[in-house]
Amino acid sequence: MTRLSDLTESEALAIIALPYKAAMYISHADDVEGEKDDEQERKAITRGLPELSKLHSVSPLVQDVAAEIQKLNEHWEMWENECFHITKQAPAIIQNALGHFGKDEMKHYRAFTIELGKMVAQAHSEFEAFDAWEEEKKESMFGSMISKITRGFTPGHEDGGNPANISPAENAALKELFIALKTPD
């Protein structure tokens, strides 16, 4: 089985960075509220990566990617600056990764990336309520948020729709991302 460590550094970094760049692409699709929404979206990523990776526990690729995104947080600002071209870059990254990891792993990786994008799209309105909760209640609410976000998307299935609190601009960006991440059948 191929691991990220088996790839060249540039191949591995492209695969690691794609979910973060995709999430930031969604974030910037509807960036009208200043810094507050950006802070909420970064919180969504920080808190969401471990939870989303648990949903794909059978995927070593997703486990490795989620862990590396968290470890490489010093790259987040650079990746955010590079996010605007991710829908053009994604097909080549997906094709390369498909050759190394196979269809099953790529289904999980693709779902993980879309789910992270959805989480960021929902972050501003969801996390305003989330931050008001007491510390011990945060985890159960966050788990419920993760469930709501991922309910409509399972590996190998079409997107089941987006919640109402995702703006039209974010929804359009999610659709572009969904197409860019498509793996050949």
C-alpha positions as CSV (number, residue, x, y, z in Angstrom):
1,M,0.0,0.0,0.0
2,T,1.3,3.4,-0.9
3,R,1.8,6.1,1.8
4,L,2.4,9.8,1.4
5,S,6.0,9.1,2.5
6,D,6.5,7.0,-0.6
7,L,5.8,10.0,-2.9
8,T,8.1,12.9,-3.9
9,E,7.9,15.9,-1.6
10,S,6.1,18.0,-4.2
11,E,3.5,15.2,-4.9
12,A,2.9,14.6,-1.2
13,L,2.5,18.4,-0.5
14,A,0.1,18.8,-3.3
15,I,-2.1,16.0,-2.0
16,I,-1.8,17.3,1.6
17,A,-2.6,20.9,0.7
18,L,-5.5,20.3,-1.6
19,P,-8.2,19.9,1.1
20,Y,-7.0,23.0,2.9
21,K,-6.8,25.0,-0.3
22,A,-10.3,23.8,-1.3
23,A,-11.7,24.8,2.1
24,M,-10.1,28.3,1.7
25,Y,-11.5,28.5,-1.8
26,I,-14.9,28.0,-0.4
27,S,-14.2,30.5,2.3
28,H,-13.2,33.2,-0.2
29,A,-16.3,32.6,-2.4
30,D,-18.4,34.6,0.0
31,D,-16.0,36.8,1.9
32,V,-18.1,39.8,2.7
33,E,-18.1,39.9,6.5
34,G,-14.5,40.9,7.2
35,E,-12.3,39.1,9.6
36,K,-14.9,37.5,11.9
37,D,-16.0,34.9,9.3
38,D,-12.4,34.1,8.5
39,E,-11.7,33.4,12.2
40,Q,-14.7,31.2,12.4
41,E,-13.7,29.3,9.2
42,R,-10.2,28.7,10.6
43,K,-11.8,27.3,13.8
44,A,-13.9,25.0,11.7
45,I,-10.8,23.6,10.0
46,T,-8.8,23.3,13.3
47,R,-11.7,21.6,15.1
48,G,-13.1,19.7,12.1
49,L,-10.0,18.0,10.7
50,P,-9.8,15.4,13.5
51,E,-13.6,14.8,13.5
52,L,-13.8,14.5,9.7
53,S,-10.8,12.1,9.7
54,K,-12.6,9.8,12.2
55,L,-15.4,9.5,9.6
56,H,-12.8,8.1,7.2
57,S,-10.9,5.9,9.7
58,V,-10.7,3.1,7.1
59,S,-8.7,5.4,4.8
60,P,-5.0,5.6,5.6
61,L,-4.7,8.4,3.0
62,V,-7.2,10.6,4.8
63,Q,-5.7,9.9,8.2
64,D,-2.3,10.9,6.9
65,V,-3.5,14.0,5.1
66,A,-5.5,15.2,8.0
67,A,-2.6,14.7,10.4
68,E,-0.2,16.4,8.0
69,I,-2.5,19.4,7.4
70,Q,-2.5,20.0,11.2
71,K,1.2,19.5,11.5
72,L,2.0,21.9,8.6
73,N,-0.1,24.7,10.0
74,E,2.8,27.1,9.3
75,H,1.9,26.6,5.6
76,W,-1.7,27.6,6.0
77,E,-1.3,31.2,5.1
78,M,0.7,30.3,1.9
79,W,-1.9,27.7,1.0
80,E,-4.7,30.2,1.5
81,N,-2.9,32.6,-0.9
82,E,-2.7,29.8,-3.4
83,C,-6.3,28.7,-3.1
84,F,-7.8,30.7,-5.9
85,H,-6.6,28.3,-8.6
86,I,-7.4,25.1,-6.8
87,T,-10.2,24.1,-9.2
88,K,-7.8,24.2,-12.1
89,Q,-5.0,22.4,-10.2
90,A,-7.2,19.7,-8.5
91,P,-7.8,17.4,-11.6
92,A,-4.1,16.9,-12.0
93,I,-3.5,16.3,-8.3
94,I,-6.5,13.9,-8.2
95,Q,-5.2,12.0,-11.3
96,N,-1.7,11.7,-9.8
97,A,-3.0,10.6,-6.5
98,L,-5.4,8.1,-8.1
99,G,-2.4,6.4,-9.7
100,H,-0.7,6.0,-6.3
101,F,-3.6,5.3,-4.0
102,G,-6.4,3.8,-6.1
103,K,-10.2,4.5,-6.4
104,D,-11.3,3.5,-2.9
105,E,-8.8,5.8,-1.2
106,M,-9.6,8.6,-3.6
107,K,-13.3,8.3,-2.9
108,H,-12.6,8.9,0.8
109,Y,-10.1,11.7,0.0
110,R,-12.6,13.4,-2.3
111,A,-15.4,13.1,0.3
112,F,-13.1,14.4,3.0
113,T,-12.2,17.4,0.9
114,I,-15.8,18.2,0.0
115,E,-16.9,17.8,3.6
116,L,-14.2,20.2,4.8
117,G,-15.4,22.7,2.3
118,K,-19.0,22.4,3.5
119,M,-17.8,22.8,7.0
120,V,-16.1,26.0,6.2
121,A,-19.1,27.2,4.2
122,Q,-21.3,26.7,7.3
123,A,-18.7,27.9,9.8
124,H,-19.7,31.5,10.3
125,S,-23.4,31.0,11.3
126,E,-22.9,27.6,13.0
127,F,-19.9,28.7,15.1
128,E,-21.5,31.8,16.4
129,A,-23.9,29.6,18.2
130,F,-21.2,27.0,18.9
131,D,-18.9,29.5,20.6
132,A,-21.7,30.5,23.0
133,W,-21.9,27.0,24.4
134,E,-20.1,25.9,27.5
135,E,-16.8,24.0,27.0
136,E,-18.2,20.5,27.9
137,K,-21.1,20.9,25.5
138,K,-18.9,21.9,22.5
139,E,-17.8,18.4,21.6
140,S,-21.3,17.0,21.3
141,M,-22.6,20.0,19.4
142,F,-19.5,19.8,17.1
143,G,-20.1,16.1,16.5
144,S,-23.7,16.9,15.6
145,M,-22.5,19.6,13.2
146,I,-20.2,17.1,11.5
147,S,-23.0,14.6,11.1
148,K,-25.3,17.3,9.6
149,I,-22.5,18.4,7.2
150,T,-21.6,14.9,6.0
151,R,-25.1,13.4,5.9
152,G,-25.6,14.3,2.3
153,F,-22.2,13.1,1.0
154,T,-20.9,9.6,1.2
155,P,-17.9,8.3,-0.7
156,G,-19.0,7.4,-4.2
157,H,-22.3,9.2,-4.2
158,E,-23.3,12.5,-5.6
159,D,-23.7,15.6,-3.4
160,G,-27.0,15.4,-1.5
161,G,-27.6,19.1,-1.4
162,N,-26.4,21.8,0.8
163,P,-27.8,23.3,4.0
164,A,-29.7,26.6,3.7
165,N,-27.0,28.5,5.6
166,I,-24.6,28.0,2.7
167,S,-24.6,31.2,0.5
168,P,-25.3,31.0,-3.2
169,A,-21.7,32.0,-3.8
170,E,-20.4,29.2,-1.5
171,N,-22.8,26.7,-3.1
172,A,-21.5,27.6,-6.6
173,A,-17.9,27.2,-5.4
174,L,-18.7,23.8,-3.8
175,K,-20.2,22.7,-7.1
176,E,-17.1,23.8,-9.0
177,L,-14.9,22.0,-6.4
178,F,-17.1,18.9,-6.7
179,I,-16.5,18.8,-10.5
180,A,-12.8,19.5,-10.1
181,L,-12.4,16.6,-7.7
182,K,-14.3,14.1,-9.9
183,T,-12.4,10.8,-10.4
184,P,-12.7,9.0,-13.7
185,D,-15.1,6.1,-13.5
